[in-house]
């Protein structure tokens, strides 16, 4: 009957059928899903130490796509998803300044879109083997030519840097994080329409 309790997430279950769940065993680093007895219907990352680790590598080499529904609480260089072994070895999706940015190896794709603070957005990032691209809220994607491939051994991390010690913690919420191990340029509009129908973001 005590309705002021907070609730935290130890496992964010993979809905793809691949059982690559995101986990956090350390209680103090778990994102919140209940605040003062109220279900948030999203994961709330505190920007200090909260993060989740996938239970296996993604096996991505040349093509991938990411869709996320998130909301920034502010701050610079805060990571949504990191799949790197080192500084530029792999890819990451994050907020830098006010913008959503996607980096695949040394390719930099800055959407030029101000995410705002405490405003839900739908982010998209893609690499098709020839180009890296990213966009926010269904806009035309910003694209950079890039043919590099990756081979990442580190376990991907949600909400923080994936190599050495965790840092650059996401400050804000996440409702969805969908990762494809293939390019989704051809399916992007349909996927984003389905997501936006659920969350009514734009």
TIBATI-716336 format. One record per residue (C-alpha): x, y, z; residue number from 1. Coordinates in Angstrom, 3 decimals, decimal comma, always signed. Each point is the difference from the previous one (the first is absolute). Layout:
! residues N
{site {X Y Z} NUM}
...
This chain:
! residues 202
{site {+0,000 +0,000 +0,000} 1}
{site {+3,024 +2,330 +0,114} 2}
{site {-0,332 +1,969 -3,243} 3}
{site {+3,257 +1,986 +0,100} 4}
{site {+2,320 -2,845 -0,984} 5}
{site {+2,324 +0,245 -3,020} 6}
{site {+0,501 -2,907 -2,372} 7}
{site {+3,116 -0,804 -2,023} 8}
{site {+0,767 -2,185 -3,009} 9}
{site {+2,459 -2,884 +0,254} 10}
{site {-0,899 -1,475 -3,402} 11}
{site {-1,394 +1,690 -3,114} 12}
{site {-1,200 -3,001 -1,965} 13}
{site {+0,820 -0,444 -3,678} 14}
{site {-3,287 -0,311 -1,927} 15}
{site {+1,634 -1,203 -3,239} 16}
{site {+0,187 -3,641 +1,030} 17}
{site {+3,809 +0,075 +0,083} 18}
{site {+0,138 +0,114 +3,829} 19}
{site {+2,633 +2,752 -0,047} 20}
{site {-1,415 +1,660 +3,111} 21}
{site {+1,448 +3,186 +1,477} 22}
{site {+0,953 -0,487 +3,640} 23}
{site {+1,322 +1,912 +3,001} 24}
{site {+0,691 -1,971 +3,179} 25}
{site {+1,259 +2,983 +2,029} 26}
{site {-3,048 +1,526 +1,689} 27}
{site {+1,428 +3,530 +0,108} 28}
{site {+0,585 -0,010 -3,778} 29}
{site {-3,453 -1,198 -1,030} 30}
{site {-2,311 +2,398 -1,868} 31}
{site {-3,299 +0,757 +1,665} 32}
{site {-3,388 -1,134 -1,300} 33}
{site {-2,135 +0,936 +3,029} 34}
{site {+0,314 +3,401 +1,677} 35}
{site {-1,683 +0,582 +3,363} 36}
{site {-2,426 -2,831 -0,661} 37}
{site {-0,906 +1,156 -3,526} 38}
{site {+0,781 -2,168 -3,035} 39}
{site {+1,968 +2,105 -2,501} 40}
{site {-0,561 -2,268 -3,035} 41}
{site {+3,590 +0,821 -0,986} 42}
{site {+3,484 -0,473 +1,407} 43}
{site {+1,397 +3,044 +1,801} 44}
{site {+3,821 +0,260 -0,059} 45}
{site {+1,464 +2,372 +2,604} 46}
{site {+3,016 +1,235 -2,000} 47}
{site {+2,375 -1,015 +2,805} 48}
{site {+0,541 -3,766 -0,119} 49}
{site {-3,073 -1,700 -1,479} 50}
{site {+0,611 -2,335 -2,942} 51}
{site {-0,850 -3,452 -1,354} 52}
{site {+2,256 -2,521 -1,720} 53}
{site {-1,139 -2,394 -2,700} 54}
{site {+0,712 -3,642 +0,754} 55}
{site {+1,779 -0,686 -3,308} 56}
{site {+1,681 +1,828 -2,861} 57}
{site {-2,074 +1,045 -3,006} 58}
{site {+2,267 -1,471 -2,673} 59}
{site {-0,463 +3,064 -2,212} 60}
{site {+2,701 +0,530 -2,631} 61}
{site {-1,201 +2,249 -2,833} 62}
{site {-3,714 +0,719 +0,387} 63}
{site {-2,239 +0,961 +2,901} 64}
{site {-2,973 +2,145 +0,911} 65}
{site {-1,183 +1,555 +3,259} 66}
{site {-3,365 +1,461 +0,928} 67}
{site {-0,550 +1,561 +3,400} 68}
{site {-2,720 +1,845 +1,864} 69}
{site {+1,681 +2,071 +2,668} 70}
{site {-0,050 +3,298 +1,843} 71}
{site {+3,040 +1,976 +1,047} 72}
{site {+0,256 +1,545 +3,426} 73}
{site {+2,816 +2,236 -1,292} 74}
{site {+3,768 -0,153 +0,050} 75}
{site {+2,689 -0,511 -2,602} 76}
{site {+1,441 -3,209 -1,516} 77}
{site {-2,538 -2,351 +1,534} 78}
{site {-0,134 -3,485 -1,527} 79}
{site {-3,162 -1,862 -0,974} 80}
{site {+1,712 -3,067 -1,482} 81}
{site {+3,716 -0,809 -0,196} 82}
{site {+1,476 -2,927 -1,927} 83}
{site {+3,757 +0,708 +0,053} 84}
{site {+3,259 -1,636 +1,039} 85}
{site {+1,768 +3,364 +0,100} 86}
{site {-0,273 +3,651 -0,931} 87}
{site {-1,051 -0,472 -3,629} 88}
{site {-0,120 -3,798 -0,234} 89}
{site {-3,712 -0,668 -0,569} 90}
{site {-3,049 +2,253 +0,117} 91}
{site {-2,036 +2,068 +2,409} 92}
{site {-3,177 +2,089 +0,105} 93}
{site {+0,060 +2,923 +2,405} 94}
{site {-0,847 +3,603 +0,745} 95}
{site {+2,835 +2,472 -0,458} 96}
{site {-0,739 +3,628 +0,750} 97}
{site {-3,696 +0,128 -0,794} 98}
{site {+0,106 -2,295 -3,037} 99}
{site {-0,475 -3,696 -0,605} 100}
{site {+3,156 -1,421 -1,548} 101}
{site {+0,914 -3,388 -1,448} 102}
{site {+3,599 -1,119 -0,427} 103}
{site {+1,067 -3,092 -1,879} 104}
{site {+3,757 -0,453 +0,295} 105}
{site {+1,383 +3,429 -1,012} 106}
{site {-3,137 +1,037 -1,929} 107}
{site {-1,926 +2,748 +1,801} 108}
{site {-3,681 +0,634 -0,704} 109}
{site {-1,382 +3,012 +1,869} 110}
{site {-3,742 +0,301 -0,583} 111}
{site {+0,146 +3,731 +0,765} 112}
{site {-3,244 -0,501 +1,916} 113}
{site {-0,340 +1,575 +3,422} 114}
{site {-1,508 -2,712 +2,194} 115}
{site {-1,119 +2,485 +2,604} 116}
{site {-0,333 -0,949 +3,637} 117}
{site {-2,786 -2,172 +1,383} 118}
{site {-1,447 -0,441 -3,496} 119}
{site {-0,579 -3,484 -1,355} 120}
{site {+1,593 -0,750 -3,381} 121}
{site {+0,292 -2,857 -2,470} 122}
{site {+3,601 -0,518 -1,061} 123}
{site {+1,210 -1,986 -3,004} 124}
{site {+3,516 -1,073 -1,005} 125}
{site {+1,122 -2,313 -2,789} 126}
{site {+3,072 -1,368 -1,733} 127}
{site {-0,523 -1,848 -3,282} 128}
{site {+3,604 -0,829 -0,847} 129}
{site {+0,418 +3,119 -2,119} 130}
{site {-1,481 +2,817 +2,064} 131}
{site {-0,681 +0,944 +3,610} 132}
{site {-3,202 +1,951 +0,578} 133}
{site {-2,113 +1,326 +2,851} 134}
{site {-3,164 +2,025 +0,567} 135}
{site {-2,476 +1,141 +2,635} 136}
{site {-3,802 -0,157 -0,100} 137}
{site {-0,355 -1,257 -3,565} 138}
{site {+2,073 +2,758 -1,597} 139}
{site {+2,154 -0,510 -3,077} 140}
{site {+3,120 -1,829 +1,135} 141}
{site {+3,401 +1,654 +0,142} 142}
{site {+2,399 -2,316 -1,827} 143}
{site {+3,770 -0,433 -0,071} 144}
{site {+1,822 -2,274 -2,442} 145}
{site {+1,741 -2,821 +1,860} 146}
{site {+0,964 -3,530 -1,049} 147}
{site {+1,841 -1,090 +3,141} 148}
{site {-0,817 -3,212 +1,831} 149}
{site {+0,234 -0,796 +3,708} 150}
{site {+0,847 -2,967 +2,196} 151}
{site {-0,966 +0,758 +3,588} 152}
{site {+0,678 -2,473 +2,799} 153}
{site {-1,324 +2,155 +2,850} 154}
{site {-3,516 -0,508 +1,295} 155}
{site {-2,202 +2,896 -1,164} 156}
{site {-1,233 +2,377 +2,668} 157}
{site {-3,188 +2,028 +0,331} 158}
{site {+0,309 +3,364 +1,674} 159}
{site {+3,801 +0,201 +0,332} 160}
{site {+3,368 -0,629 -1,677} 161}
{site {+0,620 -3,675 -0,790} 162}
{site {+3,787 -0,210 +0,356} 163}
{site {+2,291 +0,382 +3,031} 164}
{site {-2,055 +1,551 +2,808} 165}
{site {-3,570 +1,168 -0,556} 166}
{site {-0,344 +3,767 -0,527} 167}
{site {-1,977 +2,596 -2,012} 168}
{site {-3,190 -1,230 +1,657} 169}
{site {-3,360 +0,682 -1,618} 170}
{site {-2,050 +2,522 +1,979} 171}
{site {-3,621 -0,536 -0,948} 172}
{site {-2,424 -2,728 -0,952} 173}
{site {-0,298 -2,789 -2,572} 174}
{site {-3,173 -1,722 -1,127} 175}
{site {+1,355 -1,966 -2,933} 176}
{site {+3,366 -1,101 -1,309} 177}
{site {-0,215 -2,142 -3,130} 178}
{site {+3,216 -1,294 -1,560} 179}
{site {+0,162 -1,703 -3,387} 180}
{site {+3,055 -1,845 -1,258} 181}
{site {-0,840 +1,127 -3,541} 182}
{site {-0,736 +3,240 -1,810} 183}
{site {-3,586 +1,193 +0,369} 184}
{site {-0,010 +2,908 -2,441} 185}
{site {-2,654 -1,725 -2,104} 186}
{site {-2,234 -0,650 +3,021} 187}
{site {+0,682 +3,180 +1,937} 188}
{site {-3,269 +1,802 -0,761} 189}
{site {-2,165 -2,978 +0,939} 190}
{site {+1,908 -0,639 +3,228} 191}
{site {-0,104 +3,641 +1,057} 192}
{site {-3,706 +0,236 -0,820} 193}
{site {-0,720 -2,976 +2,256} 194}
{site {+2,060 +1,484 +2,815} 195}
{site {-1,515 +3,467 -0,370} 196}
{site {-3,518 -1,450 -0,007} 197}
{site {+0,789 -1,383 +3,446} 198}
{site {+1,629 +3,102 +1,509} 199}
{site {-1,428 +2,887 -2,086} 200}
{site {+3,324 +1,859 -0,019} 201}
{site {-0,365 +2,036 -3,201} 202}
